[in-house]
Amino acid sequence: MAEKKIDIIIPSFNGKYLLEKHLPQVFKNSDYLNKVIIIDNGSSDGTIDWLDKNYPQVEIVKNTSNLGFTKPINQGVAVSKAEYFVLLNNDVHPEKGYLKNILHFFDDEKIFAVSFNENESSWPQVSWEGKIQFTRGKEKSKPCYTAWASGGSAIFKRNIWDKLGGLDEIYAPFYWEDIDIGYRAWKSGYKIIWDNESLVFHEHESTAKKINPSFLSLIKQRNELLFTWINITDKDLLFDHRKFLFKHALKHPGYIKIIIVALIRFLFHKPKIQFVKTDKEVLFLFNQKI
C-alpha cells in the first residue's frame, strides 16, 4: 500500500491543560500525519492563544460556544481532506506505533473504521435484550470485529463516512453518535475492527465531568431510545423493544419523561440511508474474531 496521509481531529472545550499533556504525544507518535485539526468550543482558558504560540501548524475550527461532541466532529471532518482521519478525545494520548500497522486492515474495501485499544477498556461485547446491551469484551489478545469504533480513539475511512452521512446530529450534543454510525455502517454492508496492537491511553479527564449529572443521564437515555428507533427495523426485535419500554416505564414512572423527550426529537428525524442487512444479521457478526 502506498503511504497514506492521516488527519487527526480533536474536539476541545476549556481543555488547554489536557492538550498541554497529550498533544505532544499525538505529534510524536502519529505516523503518516498530515495535519491536526482542533475544534475549539468557545474555550475561555486561553486554548487558542496557547495553540497559536506552541503549535502554529494546528488548524483550529473556532466555535463561539460549547457545541459538545457531535456537531464539532462533523465540522472537523468537513475541514479534513485526508483519505483517513483519526478521532481523538483531548484526554487521550497514543502510544508509539499505534498507527504504524493499522492501515493494512483497509486493504479490505468493506472496512469502515478501526478502533484503538484503550487502557482499562475493550471492544464492546453486544447482545439484545429489548435494546442494545454491551459489556467489555474479555479477550484482548487478537483483533476482532466490533459493533462500533470509539468516537474518542479510532481511525475512519473518509469515503465510507461520507456515504453514511457522517454523525447524525439528532444525538447532539453528545453520546451514542459513534454507536449509531457504527451500526449504520454494519447494516450498510461495511465492517469495523477493534485492534489490540493500536495502543492509546485514555485518562478520563473529560470536561463532560463538569456537566450536570442529571442532564447527562437524560441525554444518555434519550439518545439510547433514538438509536433504537432510528436503526432497529426487524419486527420481532421492535416487539421486544416495546415490551421493554412498557415494563421499564411501569417499574420506573420517571422514564415516561425520557420517552416523551426522545419521541419529540425523533419526529423530526429524516433517515440518512437505506439498510442492506437485517439487525439479526449484524448482531450475529458482532464479537467475531477476524
C-alpha positions as CSV (number, residue, x, y, z in Angstrom):
1,M,0.0,0.0,0.0
2,A,1.3,3.4,-0.9
3,E,2.0,5.7,2.0
4,K,-1.2,7.4,3.2
5,K,-1.7,10.7,5.0
6,I,-3.9,10.9,8.1
7,D,-5.6,13.9,9.7
8,I,-6.3,13.9,13.5
9,I,-9.4,15.6,14.7
10,I,-9.7,16.6,18.4
11,P,-12.7,18.5,19.9
12,S,-11.9,20.6,23.0
13,F,-13.6,22.9,25.5
14,N,-11.5,24.6,28.1
15,G,-9.1,21.8,27.7
16,K,-5.7,23.6,27.5
17,Y,-4.4,21.6,30.4
18,L,-5.3,18.4,28.6
19,L,-3.8,19.5,25.3
20,E,-0.6,20.5,27.1
21,K,-0.4,17.0,28.5
22,H,-1.5,14.9,25.5
23,L,-0.9,16.9,22.3
24,P,2.9,16.4,22.3
25,Q,2.4,12.6,22.2
26,V,-0.1,13.0,19.4
27,F,2.6,14.7,17.2
28,K,5.4,12.4,18.4
29,N,3.7,9.1,17.9
30,S,1.4,9.6,14.9
31,D,2.8,8.0,11.7
32,Y,1.6,9.3,8.3
33,L,0.4,12.6,10.0
34,N,-0.9,15.2,7.6
35,K,-2.4,17.7,10.0
36,V,-4.0,18.0,13.4
37,I,-7.4,19.8,13.5
38,I,-8.7,21.0,16.8
39,I,-12.3,22.2,17.1
40,D,-12.4,24.7,20.0
41,N,-15.9,25.0,21.5
42,G,-15.6,28.6,22.7
43,S,-12.9,28.0,25.3
44,S,-12.2,30.7,27.9
45,D,-8.9,29.2,29.2
46,G,-6.5,30.6,26.6
47,T,-6.5,27.4,24.5
48,I,-6.4,29.2,21.1
49,D,-3.6,31.6,22.2
50,W,-1.6,28.7,23.5
51,L,-2.1,26.7,20.3
52,D,-1.1,29.7,18.2
53,K,2.1,30.1,20.2
54,N,3.1,26.5,20.6
55,Y,1.5,24.6,17.7
56,P,1.0,27.1,14.8
57,Q,0.7,24.2,12.4
58,V,-2.6,23.1,14.0
59,E,-5.7,24.0,12.1
60,I,-8.3,25.4,14.5
61,V,-12.0,25.4,14.0
62,K,-13.4,28.1,16.3
63,N,-16.9,27.9,17.8
64,T,-18.3,30.7,19.9
65,S,-20.0,28.3,22.3
66,N,-19.7,24.7,23.6
67,L,-21.4,22.6,21.0
68,G,-20.5,19.3,22.7
69,F,-19.2,16.5,20.5
70,T,-21.5,15.5,17.6
71,K,-21.5,18.8,15.6
72,P,-17.9,19.7,16.2
73,I,-16.7,16.3,14.9
74,N,-18.7,16.8,11.7
75,Q,-17.1,20.3,11.5
76,G,-13.6,18.8,11.8
77,V,-14.3,16.1,9.2
78,A,-15.6,18.8,6.8
79,V,-12.3,20.6,7.1
80,S,-10.2,17.5,6.6
81,K,-9.4,16.3,3.1
82,A,-7.4,13.2,4.0
83,E,-8.4,9.7,2.9
84,Y,-8.3,8.6,6.6
85,F,-8.8,10.5,9.8
86,V,-8.4,9.8,13.4
87,L,-10.9,11.0,16.1
88,L,-9.2,11.5,19.5
89,N,-10.5,13.0,22.7
90,N,-8.4,15.7,24.2
91,D,-7.7,13.4,27.2
92,V,-6.2,10.6,25.1
93,H,-2.6,10.2,24.1
94,P,-1.4,7.5,21.7
95,E,1.5,5.1,22.2
96,K,4.3,4.9,19.7
97,G,3.4,2.9,16.6
98,Y,-0.4,3.0,17.2
99,L,-1.0,3.7,13.5
100,K,2.1,2.0,12.0
101,N,0.5,-1.4,11.3
102,I,-3.2,-0.4,11.1
103,L,-3.7,0.7,7.5
104,H,-3.4,-2.9,6.2
105,F,-6.9,-3.5,7.5
106,F,-8.2,-1.1,4.9
107,D,-7.0,-3.4,2.1
108,D,-10.5,-4.8,2.6
109,E,-12.7,-2.2,0.9
110,K,-15.5,-3.0,3.3
111,I,-13.6,-1.9,6.4
112,F,-15.1,1.4,7.6
113,A,-13.1,2.0,10.8
114,V,-10.6,0.5,13.2
115,S,-11.0,1.2,16.9
116,F,-7.9,1.5,19.1
117,N,-7.0,-0.5,22.2
118,E,-7.6,1.8,25.2
119,N,-6.2,1.1,28.6
120,E,-8.8,-0.2,31.1
121,S,-11.3,-0.6,28.3
122,S,-12.0,-3.1,25.5
123,W,-14.2,-3.8,22.5
124,P,-18.0,-3.9,23.3
125,Q,-19.5,-7.3,23.5
126,V,-23.0,-6.8,22.3
127,S,-26.3,-8.5,23.0
128,W,-30.0,-7.7,22.5
129,E,-32.4,-7.6,25.5
130,G,-35.2,-5.3,24.3
131,K,-32.4,-2.8,23.5
132,I,-28.7,-3.0,22.6
133,Q,-26.8,-4.1,25.7
134,F,-23.0,-4.2,25.8
135,T,-20.2,-5.2,28.2
136,R,-16.4,-5.0,27.8
137,G,-15.1,-7.9,25.8
138,K,-12.7,-10.1,27.9
139,E,-10.5,-11.4,25.1
140,K,-8.0,-8.8,24.1
141,S,-5.1,-10.8,22.6
142,K,-6.3,-10.6,19.0
143,P,-8.1,-8.2,16.7
144,C,-11.8,-8.8,16.4
145,Y,-14.9,-7.3,14.7
146,T,-16.7,-4.7,16.8
147,A,-20.1,-3.1,16.7
148,W,-18.7,0.4,16.5
149,A,-15.5,2.4,16.6
150,S,-15.0,4.7,19.6
151,G,-15.5,8.4,18.7
152,G,-12.6,9.2,21.1
153,S,-10.0,6.8,19.7
154,A,-10.4,5.3,16.3
155,I,-9.5,5.8,12.6
156,F,-12.1,6.1,9.9
157,K,-12.1,5.8,6.1
158,R,-13.5,9.1,4.7
159,N,-15.3,7.9,1.6
160,I,-17.4,5.5,3.6
161,W,-18.0,8.1,6.3
162,D,-19.3,10.4,3.6
163,K,-21.6,7.7,2.2
164,L,-23.0,7.2,5.7
165,G,-23.7,10.9,6.0
166,G,-21.3,11.5,9.0
167,L,-22.5,11.7,12.6
168,D,-26.3,12.1,13.0
169,E,-26.7,15.4,14.7
170,I,-30.0,14.3,16.2
171,Y,-27.8,13.0,19.0
172,A,-26.3,16.4,19.8
173,P,-24.7,17.5,21.9
174,F,-23.1,14.1,22.6
175,Y,-23.5,10.3,23.3
176,W,-24.5,7.4,21.1
177,E,-23.5,9.1,17.8
178,D,-20.4,6.9,17.4
179,I,-22.5,3.8,18.2
180,D,-25.1,5.0,15.7
181,I,-22.7,5.5,12.7
182,G,-21.1,2.1,13.5
183,Y,-24.4,0.3,13.5
184,R,-25.4,2.1,10.3
185,A,-22.1,1.0,8.7
186,W,-22.7,-2.6,9.6
187,K,-26.3,-2.5,8.3
188,S,-25.0,-0.9,5.1
189,G,-22.6,-3.8,4.4
190,Y,-19.4,-2.5,6.0
191,K,-17.3,-3.8,8.8
192,I,-15.4,-2.4,11.8
193,I,-12.4,-3.8,13.6
194,W,-11.0,-3.4,17.1
195,D,-7.2,-3.7,17.0
196,N,-5.4,-5.0,20.1
197,E,-2.0,-3.6,19.0
198,S,-3.0,0.0,18.4
199,L,-2.5,1.3,22.0
200,V,-3.8,4.5,23.3
201,F,-4.2,5.8,26.9
202,H,-7.4,7.5,28.0
203,E,-7.0,9.3,31.2
204,H,-10.7,10.1,31.6
205,E,-10.3,13.7,32.5
206,S,-13.1,14.8,30.1
207,T,-14.8,18.1,30.6
208,A,-18.1,16.2,30.5
209,K,-17.5,15.5,34.2
210,K,-18.2,19.2,34.8
211,I,-21.7,18.9,33.3
212,N,-24.8,18.4,35.4
213,P,-25.2,14.7,36.1
214,S,-29.0,14.8,35.7
215,F,-28.6,16.4,32.3
216,L,-26.1,13.8,31.2
217,S,-28.4,11.0,32.4
218,L,-31.3,12.5,30.4
219,I,-29.2,12.8,27.2
220,K,-27.8,9.3,27.5
221,Q,-31.2,7.7,28.0
222,R,-32.8,9.9,25.3
223,N,-30.2,9.0,22.8
224,E,-30.3,5.3,23.6
225,L,-34.0,5.4,22.6
226,L,-33.3,7.4,19.5
227,F,-30.7,4.9,18.4
228,T,-33.1,2.1,18.7
229,W,-36.0,3.8,16.9
230,I,-33.7,5.0,14.1
231,N,-31.8,1.8,13.5
232,I,-33.7,-1.3,14.6
233,T,-36.0,-2.5,11.8
234,D,-36.5,-6.2,12.5
235,K,-40.2,-6.7,13.5
236,D,-39.6,-9.2,16.3
237,L,-36.8,-7.0,17.8
238,L,-39.1,-4.0,17.7
239,F,-41.7,-6.0,19.5
240,D,-39.2,-6.9,22.2
241,H,-38.3,-3.2,22.5
242,R,-41.9,-2.2,23.0
243,K,-42.2,-4.8,25.8
244,F,-39.1,-3.4,27.4
245,L,-40.5,0.2,27.2
246,F,-43.8,-0.9,28.8
247,K,-42.2,-2.9,31.7
248,H,-39.5,-0.3,32.4
249,A,-41.9,2.6,32.4
250,L,-44.2,0.7,34.9
251,K,-41.2,0.0,37.2
252,H,-39.7,3.5,36.8
253,P,-42.5,6.0,36.1
254,G,-39.9,8.8,35.6
255,Y,-38.8,7.0,32.4
256,I,-42.0,8.2,30.7
257,K,-40.4,11.7,30.6
258,I,-37.4,10.2,28.8
259,I,-39.7,8.5,26.2
260,I,-41.6,11.8,25.6
261,V,-38.4,13.8,25.2
262,A,-37.0,11.3,22.8
263,L,-40.2,11.0,20.8
264,I,-40.4,14.7,20.3
265,R,-36.9,14.7,18.9
266,F,-37.5,11.6,16.8
267,L,-40.5,13.1,15.0
268,F,-38.1,15.5,13.2
269,H,-35.6,12.8,12.1
270,K,-35.0,12.0,8.4
271,P,-33.5,8.7,7.5
272,K,-30.0,9.0,6.1
273,I,-29.6,5.7,4.2
274,Q,-31.3,2.5,3.1
275,F,-30.0,-0.6,5.0
276,V,-28.9,-3.7,3.2
277,K,-28.6,-6.1,6.2
278,T,-31.1,-7.0,8.9
279,D,-30.5,-6.5,12.6
280,K,-30.2,-10.2,13.2
281,E,-27.5,-10.5,10.5
282,V,-25.3,-7.7,12.0
283,L,-25.9,-8.8,15.6
284,F,-24.6,-12.2,14.6
285,L,-21.5,-10.7,13.0
286,F,-20.6,-8.6,16.1
287,N,-18.0,-10.0,18.5
288,Q,-16.5,-12.4,15.9
289,K,-12.7,-12.9,15.7
290,I,-11.2,-11.9,12.4
